[in-house]
Amino acid sequence: MIDLAQAIRQEAQSLGFAAARFAALPDVWDAADRLSAFVAAGYHGDMAWMEETLDRRRHPRNMWPDAQSALVLAYNYGPDSNPLELLAEPETANISVYARGDDYHDLIKKKLKQLATWIVNQTGCELKVFVDTAPLMEKPLAQLAGLGWQGKHTNLVSRDLGSWFFLGVILFDCVFEAGQPERDHCGSCQACLTACPTDAFTGPYQLDARRCLSYLTIEFRGAWPESFRHAMGNRIYGCDDCLAACPWNKFATAAADIKLQTRQGFDKLLLTDLAGLDDTAFRALFSKAPIKRIGRTSFLRNVQYALGNAVKSSKNPELLVAIHRGLTDREPVIRGAAVWALNQTGDADAIEQASELYRDSEADEAVKRAWEGRYD
């Protein structure tokens, strides 16, 4: 006769989850100390919510005192081709694999609720579902459950799935037989660390988010340090380099869920087209996509930085036209990014002409400094 835990795993599989493992909640959790050290070092950057919710993150019971066990689930979003190929096409926007389809939060939460309803009907347990929008440390829970381990790039790695998967969690007020924690299988490999274009890792298992392109393109709202602008290339939303470098991805498979597959044309988006998006066009293009969450301002700032990198290797006049769109944008951070992009052309005449048109009428102090070659 099949046991309840196995029946739950089978039901999860029928809903499209690639793996499901149970974990017992520990009384003492060293993951909390690692998180505290991360925040104390300032590695969380401008993500103030990490500091504000630190006490709640330290243990699942700090969020729900009745929690006794957890079910951690993996949902595959693997790419169907090499995700780094677009780096060789500087005029094409490079978007992180996970954001090329629909927003995973909505997709996975819906499936978790379906699974939760089934479990409640079978067990009568009280439960709560999570998809990384609440202060819950999913990756350490996943390692406790035996689903994978946190690699040197701090992301979860599975011997069966590689690195390309999302995590969902269900907390229960009842106890299930837990799996064995997964041990670390990184060995001496440092491929993910050396692959990082901005040297964001201060050491194995230690990420300084302030240097990470995923943080800079998605979470950070201001003007970037100039060195990171050069390093980003055409990565305008997220960065996959450390994930793609992991040798365990030889076991990864392409996403089966069509909603997580690359939307039509999303691997062919031109920077020149994106630079002209107004609010309405931005929302329409990225409807139901994770990209919409960062808003037009941060997105077009990223596009302008990428245009600045593209003009260094191309004489395409459309690039300069796209940069000029940014010079007249209503948002100062976009204008400042466009000034930097213009200066990357090395075209003294074009720079001087634009300066005569826009510099004297600029009211924002940060953009004025950009015209002087000082980038915040």
LUMKOL-643421 format. One line per field, with one value per residue (C-alpha): x, y, z; residue in one letter. Coordinates in Angstrom, 3 decimals. Layout:
BEGIN
east [X | ...]
north [Y | ...]
up [Z | ...]
residuo [A | ...]
***
This chain:
BEGIN
east [0.000 | 1.346 | 2.150 | 0.815 | 4.120 | 4.594 | 1.018 | 1.708 | 4.857 | 2.944 | 0.223 | 2.913 | 4.411 | 1.011 | 0.872 | 4.208 | 6.666 | 9.981 | 10.753 | 9.138 | 10.898 | 9.911 | 12.029 | 11.719 | 12.156 | 15.279 | 15.327 | 18.661 | 19.403 | 22.869 | 21.341 | 20.060 | 23.600 | 24.809 | 21.976 | 22.750 | 26.406 | 25.347 | 23.220 | 25.785 | 28.389 | 26.049 | 26.014 | 22.246 | 22.755 | 19.578 | 17.315 | 16.218 | 13.440 | 16.056 | 17.212 | 13.696 | 12.490 | 15.682 | 14.148 | 11.233 | 13.623 | 15.724 | 13.298 | 10.007 | 8.363 | 9.064 | 6.499 | 4.144 | 4.660 | 2.650 | 4.912 | 6.325 | 7.509 | 7.980 | 7.428 | 9.906 | 9.113 | 11.136 | 9.634 | 11.849 | 12.439 | 15.484 | 16.452 | 16.157 | 19.489 | 22.675 | 21.440 | 24.727 | 24.560 | 22.955 | 26.054 | 27.631 | 24.878 | 25.447 | 22.504 | 20.052 | 18.658 | 19.832 | 17.154 | 17.664 | 16.159 | 13.672 | 12.142 | 11.637 | 8.263 | 5.387 | 5.877 | 6.689 | 5.229 | 1.707 | 2.161 | 3.707 | 1.510 | -1.554 | -0.164 | 0.851 | -2.683 | -4.040 | -1.677 | -2.473 | -6.201 | -5.592 | -3.394 | -5.911 | -8.622 | -6.429 | -4.942 | -6.814 | -3.485 | -3.218 | -0.724 | 0.658 | 2.180 | 5.176 | 6.833 | 9.715 | 7.587 | 7.534 | 10.535 | 11.258 | 14.662 | 13.689 | 17.166 | 18.368 | 15.022 | 15.511 | 18.932 | 17.467 | 14.856 | 17.505 | 16.339 | 19.749 | 22.536 | 23.510 | 26.410 | 29.334 | 27.195 | 24.679 | 21.933 | 20.493 | 21.993 | 20.442 | 22.193 | 19.044 | 17.922 | 21.028 | 20.369 | 17.436 | 14.442 | 12.214 | 11.360 | 8.015 | 7.357 | 4.378 | 4.621 | 2.504 | 1.400 | 1.776 | 4.835 | 5.815 | 8.700 | 11.607 | 14.285 | 18.017 | 19.771 | 21.755 | 25.502 | 27.623 | 28.828 | 30.717 | 34.104 | 37.009 | 35.014 | 34.930 | 33.368 | 30.511 | 32.853 | 35.159 | 32.216 | 30.858 | 31.357 | 31.496 | 33.457 | 30.431 | 31.648 | 33.885 | 34.620 | 32.919 | 29.335 | 29.650 | 27.846 | 28.061 | 24.737 | 25.922 | 28.206 | 25.744 | 24.108 | 20.875 | 20.681 | 21.753 | 19.359 | 16.354 | 16.568 | 18.758 | 17.035 | 19.824 | 22.767 | 25.360 | 29.104 | 30.700 | 32.713 | 29.536 | 28.055 | 30.938 | 30.747 | 27.016 | 27.333 | 23.762 | 22.395 | 19.441 | 17.485 | 19.229 | 22.351 | 22.704 | 26.475 | 27.101 | 24.162 | 25.112 | 28.684 | 27.655 | 28.697 | 25.692 | 23.504 | 24.446 | 21.448 | 19.126 | 16.255 | 14.263 | 11.128 | 8.064 | 5.579 | 4.891 | 4.258 | 7.893 | 9.345 | 10.788 | 8.002 | 7.925 | 10.472 | 11.948 | 15.279 | 15.213 | 14.383 | 16.503 | 17.855 | 16.925 | 13.263 | 13.172 | 14.646 | 11.476 | 8.971 | 6.526 | 4.576 | 1.751 | 4.028 | 6.233 | 3.284 | 1.862 | 5.123 | 5.842 | 2.299 | 2.358 | 6.170 | 8.507 | 10.155 | 7.094 | 7.780 | 10.837 | 8.995 | 9.866 | 12.412 | 14.862 | 14.356 | 15.192 | 18.152 | 19.477 | 18.758 | 20.736 | 23.755 | 23.584 | 23.339 | 26.510 | 28.270 | 26.825 | 27.989 | 31.584 | 31.494 | 28.929 | 28.442 | 24.716 | 23.155 | 19.967 | 21.917 | 22.632 | 18.971 | 17.960 | 20.426 | 18.974 | 15.551 | 17.014 | 18.542 | 15.061 | 13.293 | 11.315 | 13.199 | 16.600 | 18.171 | 17.405 | 18.803 | 21.961 | 22.381 | 21.882 | 24.593 | 26.990 | 25.915 | 26.493 | 30.001 | 30.802 | 30.443 | 33.727 | 32.179 | 33.260 | 30.981 | 27.878 | 28.645 | 29.150 | 25.960 | 23.916 | 25.533 | 24.512 | 20.940 | 20.383 | 23.074 | 22.134 | 18.471 | 19.172 | 17.777 | 18.820 | 22.143 | 23.106 | 22.524 | 24.523 | 27.412 | 27.032 | 27.463 | 30.716 | 31.835 | 31.148 | 28.908 | 27.193]
north [0.000 | 3.411 | 5.708 | 9.239 | 10.990 | 9.017 | 9.801 | 13.507 | 13.277 | 11.550 | 14.210 | 16.901 | 15.151 | 15.076 | 18.868 | 19.260 | 19.459 | 17.809 | 16.851 | 16.966 | 16.249 | 16.544 | 18.221 | 18.291 | 21.782 | 21.950 | 23.602 | 25.278 | 26.351 | 27.496 | 29.015 | 31.827 | 32.698 | 32.750 | 35.093 | 37.393 | 37.557 | 38.334 | 41.274 | 42.487 | 42.685 | 44.874 | 42.333 | 42.768 | 46.272 | 48.334 | 45.360 | 46.857 | 44.305 | 41.628 | 43.516 | 44.481 | 40.864 | 39.288 | 38.005 | 36.420 | 34.778 | 33.143 | 30.229 | 29.184 | 29.114 | 32.820 | 33.245 | 30.494 | 29.082 | 25.932 | 24.802 | 21.300 | 20.151 | 21.375 | 20.040 | 21.578 | 21.315 | 21.960 | 23.228 | 22.993 | 25.988 | 24.702 | 26.433 | 24.613 | 26.048 | 27.579 | 30.630 | 32.472 | 32.472 | 35.927 | 37.420 | 37.238 | 39.468 | 42.847 | 44.584 | 41.928 | 42.071 | 39.233 | 38.337 | 35.769 | 32.390 | 32.419 | 35.689 | 34.727 | 33.159 | 33.931 | 35.062 | 31.930 | 33.355 | 33.211 | 29.872 | 27.986 | 29.496 | 28.312 | 24.785 | 24.861 | 25.835 | 22.932 | 20.555 | 22.085 | 21.572 | 17.920 | 17.436 | 19.074 | 16.810 | 13.773 | 14.718 | 17.578 | 19.262 | 23.032 | 24.407 | 27.505 | 27.884 | 30.018 | 30.992 | 33.274 | 36.386 | 35.777 | 35.878 | 32.165 | 30.653 | 28.117 | 27.022 | 25.843 | 24.079 | 22.365 | 21.130 | 19.838 | 17.972 | 16.360 | 18.091 | 19.617 | 21.675 | 25.328 | 25.514 | 27.884 | 30.384 | 30.205 | 28.808 | 25.347 | 22.509 | 19.085 | 15.952 | 15.135 | 18.568 | 20.750 | 24.392 | 25.478 | 25.131 | 27.212 | 26.330 | 26.261 | 25.383 | 24.119 | 24.322 | 21.923 | 21.817 | 18.023 | 15.812 | 13.782 | 11.397 | 13.579 | 12.841 | 12.981 | 16.327 | 16.515 | 16.889 | 19.272 | 17.863 | 20.908 | 19.448 | 21.554 | 22.998 | 26.799 | 27.195 | 29.351 | 31.694 | 32.303 | 32.770 | 35.828 | 38.927 | 41.316 | 39.260 | 39.298 | 36.355 | 37.251 | 33.550 | 30.173 | 30.325 | 34.095 | 36.542 | 40.323 | 41.247 | 44.810 | 43.522 | 41.026 | 41.843 | 40.185 | 42.562 | 45.594 | 45.028 | 44.037 | 45.294 | 48.401 | 51.616 | 54.161 | 54.807 | 52.018 | 52.260 | 52.575 | 49.346 | 47.284 | 49.061 | 47.832 | 44.321 | 43.854 | 43.567 | 43.115 | 41.515 | 43.828 | 41.638 | 39.190 | 37.151 | 33.405 | 33.056 | 31.331 | 28.956 | 28.105 | 27.315 | 24.575 | 21.098 | 19.522 | 21.052 | 18.121 | 16.501 | 19.466 | 19.267 | 21.912 | 23.242 | 21.162 | 23.828 | 26.014 | 29.012 | 28.950 | 28.475 | 31.453 | 33.626 | 34.110 | 36.748 | 37.138 | 35.816 | 38.389 | 41.605 | 44.449 | 47.108 | 49.752 | 48.734 | 48.480 | 51.968 | 53.489 | 51.809 | 54.111 | 53.015 | 51.430 | 49.565 | 48.353 | 46.925 | 45.323 | 43.685 | 42.260 | 41.434 | 38.467 | 38.435 | 38.959 | 41.909 | 44.065 | 44.056 | 46.341 | 49.019 | 50.939 | 53.255 | 50.620 | 48.578 | 51.415 | 52.423 | 48.898 | 49.160 | 52.397 | 50.844 | 47.930 | 50.352 | 51.996 | 48.641 | 47.866 | 51.107 | 50.279 | 47.385 | 48.571 | 51.526 | 50.881 | 54.396 | 53.084 | 52.632 | 56.364 | 57.138 | 54.875 | 56.583 | 59.970 | 58.708 | 58.213 | 61.692 | 63.213 | 60.757 | 62.175 | 59.994 | 61.339 | 57.914 | 57.016 | 60.319 | 59.814 | 56.298 | 57.649 | 60.292 | 57.520 | 55.433 | 58.414 | 58.877 | 55.240 | 56.035 | 57.910 | 60.179 | 63.654 | 65.402 | 63.435 | 64.018 | 67.740 | 68.121 | 66.320 | 68.349 | 71.586 | 70.321 | 68.957 | 69.854 | 73.459 | 72.615 | 69.681 | 70.281 | 67.077 | 67.318 | 63.676 | 63.996 | 67.224 | 65.324 | 62.650 | 65.304 | 66.225 | 62.610 | 61.909 | 58.888 | 58.149]
up [0.000 | -0.965 | 1.986 | 2.284 | 1.631 | -1.586 | -2.632 | -2.133 | -4.240 | -7.002 | -6.909 | -7.121 | -10.134 | -11.829 | -11.452 | -13.218 | -10.331 | -11.133 | -7.539 | -4.092 | -0.800 | 2.861 | 5.542 | 9.309 | 10.735 | 12.905 | 16.298 | 15.512 | 11.958 | 10.885 | 7.741 | 9.955 | 11.034 | 7.433 | 6.472 | 9.412 | 8.342 | 4.759 | 5.900 | 8.455 | 5.685 | 3.629 | 0.795 | 0.423 | -0.970 | -1.233 | -0.525 | 2.789 | 3.100 | 3.815 | 6.899 | 7.931 | 7.825 | 9.139 | 12.381 | 10.521 | 8.046 | 10.740 | 11.103 | 9.478 | 12.896 | 13.257 | 10.502 | 11.598 | 15.110 | 14.353 | 11.488 | 12.008 | 8.593 | 5.033 | 1.551 | -0.885 | -4.579 | -7.729 | -10.980 | -14.048 | -16.334 | -18.224 | -21.495 | -24.808 | -26.051 | -24.685 | -22.721 | -23.273 | -27.071 | -27.116 | -25.497 | -28.955 | -30.382 | -28.686 | -30.374 | -29.142 | -25.609 | -23.387 | -20.826 | -18.080 | -18.953 | -16.098 | -17.343 | -20.983 | -20.245 | -17.897 | -14.311 | -12.340 | -9.121 | -10.506 | -12.253 | -9.339 | -6.650 | -8.538 | -8.694 | -5.031 | -4.066 | -6.125 | -4.367 | -0.974 | -1.493 | -2.342 | 0.738 | 3.084 | 1.727 | 2.390 | 5.752 | 7.388 | 8.140 | 8.373 | 5.866 | 4.149 | 0.650 | -0.401 | -3.696 | -2.587 | -1.980 | 1.778 | 4.161 | 4.004 | 3.220 | 0.580 | -0.492 | 2.938 | 3.373 | 0.026 | 1.109 | 4.384 | 2.365 | 0.153 | -3.018 | -3.717 | -2.178 | -2.290 | -4.700 | -4.590 | -6.539 | -3.620 | -5.871 | -5.442 | -7.483 | -7.992 | -9.191 | -11.169 | -12.403 | -12.566 | -11.660 | -13.803 | -11.489 | -9.226 | -5.651 | -3.906 | -0.264 | 1.725 | 5.512 | 7.625 | 11.240 | 11.060 | 10.682 | 7.613 | 7.301 | 6.197 | 3.663 | 4.326 | 3.786 | 0.562 | 0.900 | -1.126 | -4.450 | -5.774 | -4.892 | -6.166 | -9.079 | -9.290 | -12.730 | -11.454 | -9.587 | -12.525 | -14.914 | -13.082 | -15.293 | -12.314 | -9.752 | -7.453 | -5.365 | -2.451 | -2.109 | -2.517 | -1.215 | -0.654 | -2.939 | -2.741 | -4.333 | -4.878 | -7.628 | -9.128 | -12.469 | -11.390 | -8.438 | -10.469 | -13.359 | -11.232 | -7.646 | -7.816 | -8.867 | -9.286 | -11.587 | -11.617 | -11.000 | -14.412 | -14.281 | -14.026 | -17.051 | -19.186 | -17.739 | -18.350 | -22.128 | -23.374 | -20.166 | -19.570 | -17.120 | -14.855 | -15.524 | -16.121 | -16.343 | -13.002 | -13.480 | -17.059 | -16.021 | -13.580 | -14.845 | -13.132 | -15.827 | -18.030 | -16.330 | -16.950 | -19.408 | -21.248 | -19.592 | -20.456 | -19.350 | -22.369 | -20.097 | -18.996 | -22.452 | -24.313 | -25.642 | -29.375 | -30.287 | -26.800 | -28.055 | -30.876 | -29.011 | -30.376 | -28.049 | -30.606 | -30.435 | -26.646 | -26.196 | -27.662 | -25.329 | -23.578 | -20.486 | -22.450 | -24.844 | -21.995 | -20.083 | -23.213 | -24.302 | -20.858 | -19.788 | -17.353 | -17.528 | -14.546 | -16.315 | -15.791 | -12.054 | -12.303 | -14.270 | -17.393 | -15.735 | -14.508 | -17.646 | -20.038 | -17.878 | -18.458 | -22.190 | -22.451 | -20.714 | -23.154 | -26.086 | -24.827 | -25.001 | -28.431 | -30.073 | -29.262 | -31.716 | -34.278 | -36.603 | -36.869 | -36.981 | -35.354 | -32.122 | -31.969 | -32.689 | -29.797 | -27.472 | -28.406 | -27.319 | -23.873 | -23.810 | -23.929 | -21.611 | -18.703 | -16.200 | -15.050 | -14.512 | -18.133 | -19.397 | -17.341 | -18.731 | -22.268 | -21.742 | -20.745 | -23.754 | -26.068 | -24.709 | -25.539 | -29.250 | -29.246 | -31.882 | -30.789 | -33.292 | -32.256 | -28.584 | -29.090 | -31.122 | -28.476 | -25.724 | -27.432 | -27.714 | -24.232 | -21.727 | -20.922 | -20.386 | -18.051 | -14.560 | -12.770 | -10.924 | -11.494 | -15.237 | -15.292 | -13.728 | -16.391 | -19.091 | -17.324 | -17.489 | -13.808 | -13.400 | -10.076]
residuo [M | I | D | L | A | Q | A | I | R | Q | E | A | Q | S | L | G | F | A | A | A | R | F | A | A | L | P | D | V | W | D | A | A | D | R | L | S | A | F | V | A | A | G | Y | H | G | D | M | A | W | M | E | E | T | L | D | R | R | R | H | P | R | N | M | W | P | D | A | Q | S | A | L | V | L | A | Y | N | Y | G | P | D | S | N | P | L | E | L | L | A | E | P | E | T | A | N | I | S | V | Y | A | R | G | D | D | Y | H | D | L | I | K | K | K | L | K | Q | L | A | T | W | I | V | N | Q | T | G | C | E | L | K | V | F | V | D | T | A | P | L | M | E | K | P | L | A | Q | L | A | G | L | G | W | Q | G | K | H | T | N | L | V | S | R | D | L | G | S | W | F | F | L | G | V | I | L | F | D | C | V | F | E | A | G | Q | P | E | R | D | H | C | G | S | C | Q | A | C | L | T | A | C | P | T | D | A | F | T | G | P | Y | Q | L | D | A | R | R | C | L | S | Y | L | T | I | E | F | R | G | A | W | P | E | S | F | R | H | A | M | G | N | R | I | Y | G | C | D | D | C | L | A | A | C | P | W | N | K | F | A | T | A | A | A | D | I | K | L | Q | T | R | Q | G | F | D | K | L | L | L | T | D | L | A | G | L | D | D | T | A | F | R | A | L | F | S | K | A | P | I | K | R | I | G | R | T | S | F | L | R | N | V | Q | Y | A | L | G | N | A | V | K | S | S | K | N | P | E | L | L | V | A | I | H | R | G | L | T | D | R | E | P | V | I | R | G | A | A | V | W | A | L | N | Q | T | G | D | A | D | A | I | E | Q | A | S | E | L | Y | R | D | S | E | A | D | E | A | V | K | R | A | W | E | G | R | Y | D]
***
